[in-house]
């Protein structure tokens, strides 16, 4: 069974230093105070292509003898491959899922220039991956797997090598999991040199491919997949990465997508950091995982390629997650003044109606209305529902509804 070797990781470090310095490991005052520990952030969002993914891509391409390459990525690996193509003068075809954000697509083209072609094909990573693999086989090109490749894993492991040189004692390490390349590489290096370090993998609950694989004791394919946390939206972890993670990870936890959105906003407001959804997974884990006070904690911020056009959806999901935004279907009487009565009898002075839409009337007396409310405090929802009951209104909560 394959397992990363320290010698290969050290050679990858030397190889990567030719084109980039190490990324910072920063003590974060706000998070340290909140979690009563020394919380350090490994800022991969500050590196080349604003993600760690260039490491594995460059290491794989620099140690192979390809005339041309093909790869598939939701965005960050694609940028790493594109950058590597331009550095090496190598031509590449890059497949990305059709729903990939314009920000990531444009960055891939910017890094690769005339050396790369972009193909937006497939509804998600797995569909796009199958198309890319078939294209590579037909063309006879080298295929750079985004995570399930020995040289890619060893390239990602250089993040761990940097961490142990930057901080002598690491009690807990939190890192995001998509296909498992980062987790496999970093956990291998850390367990070699600091076996006492607890390594916690973090997945979005809509893409829990490593969690399900660990439960089954083998690689499994998820029947459904949420692509919101696109950098970690992989329906099946790697055949190489799984046994390594199975051996090295002390725990894997799941994070709600609303929590991800809340953390993105929190880190921007408190620290001025612009972090993509997958990049905050390890930070979300700090809110959920019991870490003893005074511990040295490292959280890997895996990427900062966030599209500003996603912010309305991120804000919406965050408010729902925090219990500050709620949607109801309410039966309104078909008479003048019904909305006024609702406002006076149900809402308080700090409550806002942020969405209002009549649906088709079910009879002459009543009509269903979809109404969205934004509250000042999460606990105010109890007053709202009590007031609707007291006013004799027929209503139902619309969990999961969004006006977006």
CORTAMO-V83337 format. One line per field, one symbol per residue. ss: DSSP state (H for helix, E for strand, - for the rest). A space follows every 50 residues. Layout:
BEGIN
ss: ???
END
This chain:
BEGIN
ss: -----HHHHHHHHHHH--------EEE-HHHHHHH--EEEEEEHHH-HHH E-HHHHHHHHHH-----EEEEE---HHHHHHHHHHHHH--EEEEEE---- -HHHHHHHHHHHHHHEEEEE----HHHHHHHHHHHHHHH--EEE-----H HHHHHH-HHHHHHHHH-----EEEEE----HHHHHHHHHHHHH----EEE EEEE----HHHHHHHH-------------HHH------HHHHHHHHHH-- EEEEE-HHHHHHHHHHHHHHH-----HHHHHHHHHHHH-------EEEEE E-E----HHHHHHHHHHHHHH---EEEEEEEEE----HHHHHHHHH---- -EEEEEEEEEE----EEEEEEEEE-----HHHHHHHHHHH----EEE--- ----
END
